[in-house]
């Protein structure tokens, strides 16, 4: 049994946690429901995310079950607000010592740095915040990998990259064939309709 705890807070980027949530819950479904995914926030009540989605947490810091995996999303809150909130950074620091895997998506790496688990480690983050995170010191930002594994720390680049890292994690926990089954179920086979970086010149 694996229990995934996904931290949410005001101005969290929606897909940063909803993408991994889909991976984790489908993984559980394919394992006959033996795993659990829960949303955790500092306080009870709705959280308003970066693009306006309102989400209700399942638990607060004081009443969540023991976790095996902690996931921290990015967004404006991860970059500007929560790094200055000692309740949140303290909870992340404490929880990181109690779980098997600590993960962040996008600029969740900034919050992880403020809380401590990302310090002295190799991490990935959103391309537009790589310089800013590196300038904080005591961290090595990897710029050419969609996700990075350093010990039990798993960090990914922006937004949709969290799906990739979550698939890697369920594969690590429950086997590659299981991860492939999850990928097939959610029909995750990225084929962007536009070239990502280079224009077509004709």
Order of alpha helices (4+ residues) and beta strands (2+ residues): beta-alpha-beta-beta-beta-beta-beta-alpha-beta-alpha-beta-alpha-beta-beta-beta-alpha-alpha
